[in-house]
Amino acid sequence: MSSSRYSAHAFHDSLPNGRSSGELRVTAAGFQFRCAAGAVDIPFRGAELRLGGASDRLVFVSHPARPGWSVYTDDRGLIADPLLAQQPELQPALSGMRRKRAGGWLATLAIALLLLGLPLALLFNIDILAGMAAKRIPAEWEEGLGKRVFAQYEIGAQLVEDKAMAAQLKKLTDPLERQIEKPRYPFRFHIAKDSQINAFALPGGYVVINSELILRARTADELLGVVAHEMSHVTEQHGMRSVITSAGVLLIAQALLGDVAGLAATLASAAPLLLNQSYSRSFEKQADKRGVELLQRARIDPLGMVRFFELVQAEEKKRQEKIRKSTGDRTADVLEGASRFLSTHPQTQDRIEAIRKMAAKQPGPYVNLDADFLRLQEQVRTFVAQDNKEEEGKEDENQD
């Protein structure tokens, strides 16, 4: 091949308006630019080649011995020209341009895949992405949300305001709280007078334990197994992740890119969701796992969590027996099946078996906190009895 030709342009003061269109030839001797207004020959030795322009789509040729001249073409086939491949002194520049061009294509491909894949990733991995977004939420926002939701809960709840009881509960929860790794905020534990065997947690470290749960637990390990589970819902930000998931993929994407302001309105209206939420199966399993790990770090027997679940399981069987007696076996089976289908929690027996396996990894020894637990249980029992008596007295007075 004697020469190659490329459509080109050149800049030089001698050209009309400083620039002109023409043709760039590659010959065995070097580069030749020709146009109606002028011409320039650029030898290979000492020639400077580079990419430029928008997205590096132009190839520029210049030479120190040809001051003021700059020739360029938008035909990037010049980089692969066979005559240039025979010039050793040009290979470093040509290799650099090829790498840069390949990098540009890869970047473009990556952006295209991101634009195409992000919506799908958000749809199929929204929980993972919501978890990533939750970590970007400032801790004070999370505390503020928990405070607002807890204030709404207080309106319809009967919290136990007793300093001695709170101090006794703190003796039991402190070993767990001390084992929280990198806490975002302190935990706030409360006892509510409630006949349901239950406890729940809110963002910001709010944990509410019903009086009936304390009264029905038989050991400190059983109570603290439940508490550790609820604390793990907080540390894993399950409430926040549920709220963020409800915000939609656009706000999640914005949060992942660093703009969490768009979630502010969602967080402000999240109280109903947090007060009535049922955690997903994956969240419940994760809270079990993290709860067991927390109990093990605090040297508290994690099988207490198992014993509590067995207690709940026994309560469920009692309810099923009552249903069978009142409605018949067939109706009871239908109701039980529907309950399993509608529940978002893992089945109790599955959770018990999983916790047993995790607990077996650390057989002990464990600390014994039963003395402190029994004192707390007696305080709660006395409070509930006195409060019930006062309520009965008020009802009698109203009837009179």
KOLNUTI-473718 format. One line per 8 residues: number of its first residue (from 1); for each residue z, x, y of C-alpha. Coordinates in steps of 0.02 Angstrom, whole numbers. Layout:
BEGIN
NUM) Z/X/Y ~ ... .
//
This chain:
BEGIN
1) 0/0/0 ~ -57/78/164 ~ 41/-38/280 ~ 139/-200/293 ~ 131/-321/438 ~ 264/-432/514 ~ 265/-550/661 ~ 381/-469/788 .
9) 443/-460/968 ~ 494/-316/1079 ~ 601/-283/1232 ~ 552/-149/1358 ~ 544/-134/1547 ~ 356/-99/1539 ~ 321/-269/1460 ~ 293/-430/1562 .
17) 464/-504/1601 ~ 535/-366/1493 ~ 479/-437/1326 ~ 323/-480/1226 ~ 269/-549/1057 ~ 159/-448/940 ~ 149/-369/768 ~ 257/-242/681 .
25) 172/-131/553 ~ 257/-20/426 ~ 148/129/379 ~ 175/290/286 ~ 211/374/454 ~ 334/247/525 ~ 344/84/623 ~ 206/30/742 .
33) 229/-114/863 ~ 71/-180/947 ~ 51/-316/1078 ~ -72/-357/1218 ~ 40/-278/1348 ~ 87/-117/1261 ~ 131/-23/1103 ~ 260/95/1029 .
41) 269/204/875 ~ 440/233/795 ~ 456/370/664 ~ 562/341/509 ~ 670/494/538 ~ 807/445/660 ~ 757/260/662 ~ 900/137/681 .
49) 895/-28/585 ~ 1020/-168/602 ~ 1041/-356/583 ~ 1074/-464/737 ~ 1050/-630/820 ~ 1126/-796/763 ~ 1188/-783/583 ~ 1111/-608/575 .
57) 940/-684/546 ~ 845/-548/644 ~ 805/-367/595 ~ 806/-245/741 ~ 718/-75/745 ~ 750/57/879 ~ 751/246/902 ~ 845/363/1020 .
65) 680/450/1058 ~ 605/285/1118 ~ 732/237/1252 ~ 729/57/1309 ~ 624/-4/1163 ~ 696/-131/1043 ~ 583/-214/915 ~ 640/-359/807 .
73) 571/-481/678 ~ 641/-638/600 ~ 555/-594/436 ~ 697/-518/336 ~ 571/-470/203 ~ 561/-310/305 ~ 724/-254/222 ~ 638/-253/52 .
81) 475/-175/110 ~ 410/-54/-25 ~ 363/79/104 ~ 540/79/174 ~ 609/98/-2 ~ 522/267/-9 ~ 616/333/144 ~ 783/413/90 .
89) 848/426/269 ~ 836/235/290 ~ 927/189/129 ~ 1105/186/201 ~ 1051/65/338 ~ 948/-42/218 ~ 1090/-50/91 ~ 1212/-101/226 .
97) 1097/-240/285 ~ 1072/-303/107 ~ 1261/-309/79 ~ 1286/-398/243 ~ 1149/-521/203 ~ 1222/-555/30 ~ 1394/-578/109 ~ 1320/-702/231 .
105) 1243/-802/90 ~ 1407/-800/-5 ~ 1501/-859/149 ~ 1376/-998/176 ~ 1388/-1048/-7 ~ 1578/-1044/1 ~ 1579/-1156/155 ~ 1457/-1276/72 .
113) 1562/-1284/-85 ~ 1718/-1309/19 ~ 1639/-1452/116 ~ 1578/-1531/-45 ~ 1729/-1491/-150 ~ 1872/-1524/-29 ~ 1858/-1715/-38 ~ 1854/-1706/-228 .
121) 1997/-1582/-231 ~ 2099/-1696/-119 ~ 2065/-1845/-230 ~ 2101/-1761/-396 ~ 2238/-1641/-339 ~ 2315/-1742/-199 ~ 2492/-1718/-262 ~ 2474/-1528/-266 .
129) 2397/-1528/-93 ~ 2531/-1646/-28 ~ 2660/-1521/-92 ~ 2573/-1382/4 ~ 2568/-1491/160 ~ 2753/-1536/141 ~ 2799/-1352/153 ~ 2717/-1347/325 .
137) 2828/-1486/391 ~ 2967/-1412/502 ~ 3139/-1429/424 ~ 3203/-1520/579 ~ 3068/-1653/555 ~ 3125/-1678/376 ~ 3307/-1688/429 ~ 3262/-1812/566 .
145) 3169/-1922/443 ~ 3315/-1921/322 ~ 3436/-1964/462 ~ 3331/-2115/517 ~ 3310/-2180/340 ~ 3494/-2156/299 ~ 3542/-2251/458 ~ 3437/-2398/399 .
153) 3518/-2389/227 ~ 3691/-2392/306 ~ 3656/-2563/385 ~ 3661/-2653/217 ~ 3771/-2533/119 ~ 3957/-2511/102 ~ 3991/-2326/119 ~ 4161/-2258/74 .
161) 4233/-2178/231 ~ 4379/-2082/159 ~ 4410/-1899/204 ~ 4515/-1862/50 ~ 4382/-1934/-64 ~ 4244/-1839/27 ~ 4344/-1677/9 ~ 4368/-1708/-177 .
169) 4182/-1742/-201 ~ 4142/-1582/-107 ~ 4243/-1481/-234 ~ 4123/-1542/-367 ~ 3960/-1526/-271 ~ 3994/-1357/-189 ~ 3955/-1256/-348 ~ 3784/-1337/-354 .
177) 3747/-1319/-169 ~ 3792/-1134/-174 ~ 3655/-1107/-302 ~ 3515/-1183/-197 ~ 3388/-1046/-165 ~ 3332/-1033/17 ~ 3406/-1199/77 ~ 3310/-1286/219 .
185) 3466/-1380/274 ~ 3641/-1424/209 ~ 3666/-1568/88 ~ 3761/-1724/142 ~ 3846/-1817/0 ~ 3906/-1997/18 ~ 3990/-2123/-97 ~ 3937/-2305/-85 .
193) 4035/-2450/-157 ~ 3902/-2524/-271 ~ 3910/-2601/-446 ~ 3745/-2522/-499 ~ 3749/-2361/-602 ~ 3639/-2264/-484 ~ 3618/-2122/-360 ~ 3475/-2077/-245 .
201) 3422/-1941/-123 ~ 3328/-1937/42 ~ 3236/-1799/135 ~ 3351/-1692/240 ~ 3482/-1673/103 ~ 3557/-1848/101 ~ 3626/-1894/-72 ~ 3710/-2062/-106 .
209) 3814/-2088/-264 ~ 3864/-2265/-311 ~ 4047/-2295/-353 ~ 4000/-2373/-520 ~ 3913/-2213/-575 ~ 4072/-2113/-541 ~ 4177/-2242/-633 ~ 4063/-2250/-785 .
217) 4039/-2062/-802 ~ 4159/-1984/-926 ~ 4157/-1802/-872 ~ 4115/-1694/-722 ~ 3961/-1631/-816 ~ 3892/-1808/-829 ~ 3915/-1843/-644 ~ 3849/-1674/-589 .
225) 3699/-1690/-706 ~ 3645/-1841/-604 ~ 3686/-1756/-439 ~ 3586/-1600/-486 ~ 3438/-1711/-530 ~ 3446/-1798/-361 ~ 3468/-1634/-267 ~ 3311/-1571/-353 .
233) 3213/-1720/-286 ~ 3262/-1654/-114 ~ 3228/-1469/-143 ~ 3058/-1510/-221 ~ 3022/-1624/-71 ~ 2973/-1770/-183 ~ 3010/-1898/-48 ~ 2911/-1803/82 .
241) 2767/-1779/-39 ~ 2762/-1966/-75 ~ 2755/-2004/111 ~ 2621/-1873/143 ~ 2516/-1938/-2 ~ 2520/-2111/77 ~ 2452/-2036/240 ~ 2279/-2010/166 .
249) 2165/-1863/133 ~ 2115/-1834/315 ~ 2292/-1803/378 ~ 2331/-1698/224 ~ 2179/-1590/260 ~ 2233/-1571/442 ~ 2408/-1520/387 ~ 2338/-1390/267 .
257) 2238/-1318/411 ~ 2398/-1303/514 ~ 2397/-1464/616 ~ 2548/-1564/556 ~ 2558/-1669/714 ~ 2449/-1801/634 ~ 2585/-1838/507 ~ 2713/-1880/641 .
265) 2668/-2066/647 ~ 2672/-2078/457 ~ 2844/-1997/449 ~ 2909/-2112/586 ~ 2868/-2267/484 ~ 2917/-2200/313 ~ 3088/-2283/295 ~ 3033/-2433/189 .
273) 2937/-2320/70 ~ 3082/-2199/47 ~ 3214/-2335/25 ~ 3114/-2429/-107 ~ 3018/-2291/-192 ~ 3007/-2256/-377 ~ 2962/-2077/-415 ~ 2812/-2036/-524 .
281) 2833/-1976/-702 ~ 2788/-1799/-651 ~ 2917/-1799/-510 ~ 3054/-1863/-627 ~ 3013/-1730/-756 ~ 3012/-1595/-623 ~ 3180/-1654/-555 ~ 3250/-1646/-733 .
289) 3187/-1469/-754 ~ 3246/-1406/-585 ~ 3410/-1499/-608 ~ 3444/-1412/-773 ~ 3403/-1244/-694 ~ 3522/-1281/-550 ~ 3661/-1331/-671 ~ 3635/-1173/-773 .
297) 3646/-1062/-618 ~ 3809/-1150/-572 ~ 3873/-1127/-752 ~ 3888/-1316/-776 ~ 3841/-1389/-946 ~ 3668/-1469/-925 ~ 3699/-1576/-1080 ~ 3807/-1682/-965 .
305) 3641/-1747/-898 ~ 3592/-1792/-1076 ~ 3756/-1882/-1107 ~ 3731/-1982/-947 ~ 3555/-2033/-999 ~ 3624/-2086/-1168 ~ 3751/-2192/-1075 ~ 3610/-2274/-977 .
313) 3512/-2297/-1137 ~ 3659/-2388/-1214 ~ 3668/-2501/-1063 ~ 3483/-2541/-1083 ~ 3510/-2587/-1266 ~ 3652/-2704/-1216 ~ 3538/-2792/-1093 ~ 3403/-2809/-1224 .
321) 3529/-2886/-1344 ~ 3578/-3013/-1212 ~ 3395/-3056/-1184 ~ 3368/-3079/-1371 ~ 3517/-3193/-1386 ~ 3462/-3301/-1241 ~ 3272/-3302/-1264 ~ 3235/-3249/-1442 .
329) 3169/-3088/-1519 ~ 2984/-3116/-1478 ~ 3015/-3145/-1292 ~ 3131/-2995/-1286 ~ 2998/-2883/-1363 ~ 2871/-2941/-1233 ~ 2991/-2909/-1090 ~ 3037/-2739/-1159 .
337) 2854/-2690/-1177 ~ 2815/-2746/-1001 ~ 2963/-2646/-935 ~ 2897/-2489/-1019 ~ 2722/-2520/-954 ~ 2775/-2552/-774 ~ 2902/-2411/-763 ~ 2847/-2257/-669 .
345) 2987/-2155/-746 ~ 2972/-2057/-908 ~ 3052/-2144/-1056 ~ 3237/-2102/-1069 ~ 3226/-2034/-1247 ~ 3083/-1919/-1198 ~ 3186/-1851/-1054 ~ 3338/-1826/-1166 .
353) 3238/-1723/-1291 ~ 3159/-1617/-1154 ~ 3327/-1582/-1071 ~ 3405/-1533/-1238 ~ 3269/-1402/-1263 ~ 3295/-1332/-1089 ~ 3484/-1331/-1107 ~ 3475/-1236/-1271 .
361) 3409/-1084/-1178 ~ 3583/-1056/-1103 ~ 3722/-1107/-1224 ~ 3867/-1064/-1108 ~ 4007/-1029/-1071 ~ 4026/-1162/-937 ~ 4154/-1199/-803 ~ 4265/-1351/-828 .
369) 4278/-1463/-674 ~ 4351/-1614/-762 ~ 4519/-1604/-672 ~ 4434/-1621/-503 ~ 4319/-1756/-571 ~ 4462/-1861/-640 ~ 4552/-1852/-472 ~ 4394/-1911/-385 .
377) 4369/-2049/-513 ~ 4547/-2111/-488 ~ 4523/-2111/-299 ~ 4364/-2213/-317 ~ 4444/-2333/-441 ~ 4591/-2362/-323 ~ 4475/-2388/-174 ~ 4364/-2512/-266 .
385) 4512/-2610/-332 ~ 4593/-2621/-160 ~ 4430/-2667/-76 ~ 4395/-2803/-205 ~ 4570/-2871/-178 ~ 4544/-2876/9 ~ 4378/-2966/-12 ~ 4458/-3094/-126 .
393) 4595/-3120/3 ~ 4466/-3150/140 ~ 4376/-3276/29 ~ 4539/-3368/-4 ~ 4575/-3374/183 ~ 4401/-3443/219 ~ 4424/-3577/87 ~ 4591/-3628/163 .
//
